[in-house]
Amino acid sequence: MAHLIDYNVSVPAVATNQVAITVPMTPTKTILAELGIYVQPQYANNNRVQLIASFGAQGIIFTPSVLFRVFRDTQEIYYGVHGLETNYEHYGLVTFQVIDINVPAGAHGYSVYCENLDEGTEAQIIGPMNVSAAVYAV
């Protein structure tokens, strides 16, 4: 049975329209949230880090494709694209889960970035914004 060995959260915004972060055009990216975890040495080769992230977003012009990137320290470990429909579903809550397997021992920083992939479109992160990380020994 897995057991929890560390947990952390980052909550930069708790409500819709609490922030207005313009999503920059690729290759520029902006950081949305970051947090740290610690993997004890005895669990270095037998762990799972589960990250769950949610970001409120809106399309401003046309239908932007927003790329979300997750890094452990300086290494990209995950990315996913979400389209935001400006005309019909103006707002969206983008939620995703990342599983990082066998993370090395020690302290690690996780960070979530976003960027806009579609020229001529515009998107904003408007809140809420939160990321949680749970480290499990398996």
C-alpha positions as a Python dict, from the first residue, in 0.01 Angstrom:
ca = {
    (1, 'M'): (0, 0, 0),
    (2, 'A'): (127, 347, -88),
    (3, 'H'): (169, 600, 189),
    (4, 'L'): (202, 978, 182),
    (5, 'I'): (552, 1108, 257),
    (6, 'D'): (518, 1477, 162),
    (7, 'Y'): (250, 1723, 49),
    (8, 'N'): (243, 2087, -59),
    (9, 'V'): (9, 2336, -227),
    (10, 'S'): (32, 2662, -415),
    (11, 'V'): (-279, 2880, -440),
    (12, 'P'): (-194, 3208, -618),
    (13, 'A'): (-564, 3295, -673),
    (14, 'V'): (-883, 3160, -517),
    (15, 'A'): (-1155, 3314, -734),
    (16, 'T'): (-1251, 3389, -1093),
    (17, 'N'): (-1136, 3736, -1206),
    (18, 'Q'): (-893, 3765, -916),
    (19, 'V'): (-603, 3794, -1164),
    (20, 'A'): (-565, 3889, -1530),
    (21, 'I'): (-250, 3723, -1664),
    (22, 'T'): (-215, 3756, -2040),
    (23, 'V'): (-91, 3429, -2191),
    (24, 'P'): (217, 3527, -2400),
    (25, 'M'): (286, 3403, -2751),
    (26, 'T'): (524, 3110, -2779),
    (27, 'P'): (820, 3079, -2734),
    (28, 'T'): (769, 3323, -2445),
    (29, 'K'): (602, 3164, -2145),
    (30, 'T'): (479, 3288, -1810),
    (31, 'I'): (491, 3113, -1475),
    (32, 'L'): (155, 3047, -1309),
    (33, 'A'): (247, 2857, -992),
    (34, 'E'): (535, 2684, -820),
    (35, 'L'): (586, 2469, -514),
    (36, 'G'): (844, 2243, -353),
    (37, 'I'): (844, 1885, -228),
    (38, 'Y'): (1096, 1665, -53),
    (39, 'V'): (1173, 1300, -130),
    (40, 'Q'): (1343, 1120, 157),
    (41, 'P'): (1651, 917, 51),
    (42, 'Q'): (1497, 580, 145),
    (43, 'Y'): (1217, 642, -112),
    (44, 'A'): (1434, 765, -401),
    (45, 'N'): (1371, 469, -630),
    (46, 'N'): (1021, 385, -519),
    (47, 'N'): (793, 688, -526),
    (48, 'R'): (526, 873, -720),
    (49, 'V'): (465, 1247, -716),
    (50, 'Q'): (108, 1337, -807),
    (51, 'L'): (48, 1695, -917),
    (52, 'I'): (-303, 1829, -968),
    (53, 'A'): (-344, 2175, -1121),
    (54, 'S'): (-644, 2395, -1200),
    (55, 'F'): (-645, 2730, -1376),
    (56, 'G'): (-938, 2950, -1468),
    (57, 'A'): (-891, 3089, -1818),
    (58, 'Q'): (-1073, 3284, -2085),
    (59, 'G'): (-1040, 3331, -2457),
    (60, 'I'): (-1022, 3698, -2551),
    (61, 'I'): (-973, 3693, -2930),
    (62, 'F'): (-1066, 3397, -3154),
    (63, 'T'): (-980, 3045, -3029),
    (64, 'P'): (-638, 3039, -2863),
    (65, 'S'): (-456, 2712, -2792),
    (66, 'V'): (-287, 2742, -2454),
    (67, 'L'): (10, 2515, -2387),
    (68, 'F'): (61, 2426, -2019),
    (69, 'R'): (413, 2306, -1927),
    (70, 'V'): (519, 2145, -1599),
    (71, 'F'): (883, 2138, -1488),
    (72, 'R'): (1057, 1951, -1209),
    (73, 'D'): (1352, 2174, -1126),
    (74, 'T'): (1474, 2262, -1480),
    (75, 'Q'): (1345, 1951, -1660),
    (76, 'E'): (1015, 1959, -1845),
    (77, 'I'): (812, 1654, -1739),
    (78, 'Y'): (470, 1725, -1890),
    (79, 'Y'): (285, 1942, -2138),
    (80, 'G'): (-70, 1963, -2262),
    (81, 'V'): (-271, 2194, -2489),
    (82, 'H'): (-615, 2336, -2413),
    (83, 'G'): (-827, 2533, -2661),
    (84, 'L'): (-1037, 2823, -2534),
    (85, 'E'): (-1349, 2905, -2734),
    (86, 'T'): (-1401, 3281, -2727),
    (87, 'N'): (-1749, 3306, -2878),
    (88, 'Y'): (-1942, 3019, -2717),
    (89, 'E'): (-1769, 2911, -2399),
    (90, 'H'): (-1585, 3225, -2305),
    (91, 'Y'): (-1458, 3087, -1972),
    (92, 'G'): (-1297, 2756, -1883),
    (93, 'L'): (-1148, 2579, -1587),
    (94, 'V'): (-845, 2385, -1708),
    (95, 'T'): (-761, 2097, -1474),
    (96, 'F'): (-495, 1832, -1526),
    (97, 'Q'): (-298, 1571, -1334),
    (98, 'V'): (70, 1486, -1370),
    (99, 'I'): (239, 1174, -1231),
    (100, 'D'): (616, 1193, -1186),
    (101, 'I'): (767, 848, -1120),
    (102, 'N'): (1082, 767, -917),
    (103, 'V'): (1184, 1122, -840),
    (104, 'P'): (1542, 1143, -705),
    (105, 'A'): (1598, 1202, -333),
    (106, 'G'): (1609, 1559, -208),
    (107, 'A'): (1421, 1885, -247),
    (108, 'H'): (1257, 1957, -582),
    (109, 'G'): (1070, 2252, -722),
    (110, 'Y'): (772, 2206, -953),
    (111, 'S'): (652, 2492, -1168),
    (112, 'V'): (367, 2540, -1415),
    (113, 'Y'): (399, 2771, -1714),
    (114, 'C'): (171, 2861, -2002),
    (115, 'E'): (203, 3005, -2350),
    (116, 'N'): (-25, 3076, -2646),
    (117, 'L'): (41, 2870, -2959),
    (118, 'D'): (-188, 3054, -3203),
    (119, 'E'): (-83, 3378, -3369),
    (120, 'G'): (-361, 3639, -3380),
    (121, 'T'): (-543, 3502, -3074),
    (122, 'E'): (-543, 3612, -2713),
    (123, 'A'): (-610, 3438, -2381),
    (124, 'Q'): (-591, 3522, -2013),
    (125, 'I'): (-554, 3327, -1693),
    (126, 'I'): (-817, 3479, -1465),
    (127, 'G'): (-829, 3247, -1164),
    (128, 'P'): (-880, 3049, -964),
    (129, 'M'): (-526, 2908, -971),
    (130, 'N'): (-400, 2615, -764),
    (131, 'V'): (-150, 2332, -774),
    (132, 'S'): (-105, 2051, -521),
    (133, 'A'): (171, 1793, -498),
    (134, 'A'): (157, 1468, -304),
    (135, 'V'): (459, 1238, -274),
    (136, 'Y'): (376, 871, -220),
    (137, 'A'): (611, 585, -131),
    (138, 'V'): (503, 273, -319),
}
